[in-house]
Amino acid sequence: MPSLPVIESPDALLPALELVAVLAAAFSGFAEARKKKMDVVGVFTVAFVTAFGGGTLRDLLLDRRPFYWVEHYEYVIVILVLTLLVTPLMRVAHRLVPQWAFVTADAVGLGFFSIAGTALALQADMPWIIAILLGVVTGVFGGVLRDVILNEVPLVLRDGRPYALAAFIGCGTYLAMLEAGVPGSFALWGAAVLIVGIRVLAWRGDWRIK
C-alpha cells in the first residue's frame, strides 16, 4: 500500500480524540470499580489503568516519549478530580444508571482510542497492517488491565459480541477512507464513531461471533 496521508492538524485533532477516549474509559473504570466496592484509591487506580493502559502500551511499542499521559498531564488531574467527586456518588449511581450507559462509555473509549492509535502509528510510518493492529491494541488493552485488576476474565475474551473485531473494522475503514482521499479530520472522527456504533449495535442486537 502506498504511503497514506494521516490527518490534517494532528496536534489539534489527536489530543481532542484522546480526551474523549480518556473520559469515556475513566467512566467505565469508575463504574466497574464501584461494583467491586473499592475505596477511592482503588477507584482511581482502575480508572487510571483503563484510561491510560492502551495508550501507554502503544507508546512503548512505537518508542514514543514522553508517554501521552505524561505529555498531557492534565488528563491525570482530571481523572483524580473526578475520582474524588464521583466516588461517593457511584455508591448509588451504579444502581440508577442503566447498563447501556456503561456499555456506551466502554464503546466510546474503544473507538476513539483505536483510531488515535492507528493515526499515531501512521505518523510513525508503520505498515498499514501494523497500524491497524496497534490501533486495536490501543483500544482494548486498557479494558484488559481493568478486568485483570478486578479479577475478571477480560471482556474482549468473554463477551462473544464484536469488540476487538469492531476496532479492527473501524481502523481498516479509517485507512481505506484516507486512501480514497477523504479529508483526514472526517476520516478520523467518522471511523471512531463507526467503531462505537458497531459495538453498541452488537450489544443491543446481541450479535454473536460464532
N, C-alpha and C positions, 0 to 999 in steps of 0.2 A: 504494500500500500504506500502511495506517495506521502510525503510529509504533509501533515494536516495543520491548518490554522487552528489555534486553540480558542481564544476568546478575545473580544475587544475589552480593553481596560481591565486586565486581570487584577490589578491592585485594588480596584474598586469593587469588582463583582465577587471574587472569591471570598474575601472576608465576610461579605454580606451573606453569601451562601452558607458559609461555615457557621455564622452566628445563628442563623435559623436552625441549622442542624444541632448545634450545641444546646440551644434552649429546648428543642424537642426531645433530644436524648436525655438531657438532665431531668425533664419532666417524667419520662418513663422510669428513670432511675429512682426519683423520689417515690413514685407510686409503688414500685416493686419493693423498695427498702422498707416502706411503712407496712406493707403486707407482712413482712417478717418481724415487725415491731422493733426495728432498730432505733437506737438513740440518734441524737443529732450528728455525732461523729460517723456513725455507720451510714446514715443517710447521705452525708456529704461525700463519703468515700465511694459509695455506689454511684451517686450522680456523677462524680468526677471521672471514674473509670468508664462509665457509659458514654459520657460526652467526649472524652479525650483518648480513649483506648485505641480506636481505629485510626485516628489521625496520627497518633504517636507511632504506631507500627508502620504506617505509610511513610512517615518522615524518616524512620530508621532505614527502611528498605530503599528509599530514594537518597539517603545520606543528606537530608536537609537539616540545617542548623541555623538558628535555634528551632526547637520544636514549635509548632504553630501556637500552642497554648502558652509558651514562654514569650514568643513574639507578641502575641495578643493577650497579655496577662490580665487584661480587663475581663476576659471571659471567665477566668478563675474567680475574680472578685464577684462577678455577677452570680455565679453558682454558690459561692459562700454566702452572700447576702440572701439569696433565695432560699438556701437551706435553713438559715436562721428564721426567716419569715414563714416559710411553708411548713416546716416540720410539725409545729403544733396543730396546724390546720389539717394536715394529712391524716391525723388520727380518725377523723370522721370523713374526710374527702374521699378516701378510697371506697367508702360505702355509698357516697352520694353521687360521685361522678361515674357515668356509665362506662362499661368496658370498652366501648368503641372509641372513647376519647383516649384511653391509654394505647389502644392499637394504632390509632391515627398518629399519636405522638411518636411512637416507635417507627411507624412507616415514614414519617417526615424525616426523622433522623437518618433512617436507612437511605432514602432517596437523595437527600441533599449532601450527605457525606460521600455517598458513592460517586456522584458526579463531580464533586470537588476533588476527590482522589484521582479520578480519571483525568481531569483537566490539568492537575499538577504533574501527573505522570507524563502527559503530552509535552508540557513545558520542559520536562527533563529529557525529552527526546527518546522516550521509551517506545518500543514497537507497539502496534495497536493492540495486540492480544495481551501484552503485559499491562498496558494502560487500563484495559477493561478489568483484568484480574486485580490490579491494585485498587481500582475503584470499588470492586466487590469487597475486598478485604477491609478497606476503609469503612465501608458501610456496615459490615456485620461484626467486626471484631470487638467494638465497644459493648455490644449486646452480649457477646460470648463471655467477656470478662465479667459483666454484670451478673449473668446467670451462674457462672462458676463461683463467684463470691457468695451468692445467695444459695449455694449448694443445690442448684437446679441443672438438669440437662439443658444445654444451650438451646434456645428457641429455634435457631436455624437448623438444628439437627432433629427436632422432635415435632415441629408444628405440622408438617405434611403439606401445608399450603405454600405457594411460591413465595420465597423470601430472598435467599441468595440468587435464585433464578430471576426474580423481578429486578434485582440490582444488575445482573448480567445483561438482561434485555435492555434496560434503560441506558446502561453505559455503552452498549453496542449501538443503540439508536443515536446517542449523542455523537459518536464518531461518524455514523452514516450521515447525520444532518450536517456536520462540518464538511464532510467530503462533498455533499451536494451543494455546498455554497450557502447554507442557511446562516444568517447572522449569528455570530458567536454567543451574544447575550441571550437570544431566543433559544438557541440550542441548549445552552447551559440550564436555564430555568425550565424549559419545556421538558427536557429529559428527566430532570429531577422530579417534576410533577408527574410524569409518566410512571416512574417507579412507585411513587406514593399511591397513585391510582390503582396500579396493578395489585399492590399489596392490600389495600383496603378492600377492593372488589373481591379479591381472593378470600379474604376473611369473611366478608358479608355473604358471599355466594358459596362459601365452603368448598372452593376449588382445591382438589387434592392432587398431588403429584403421585402417580402410580409407580 
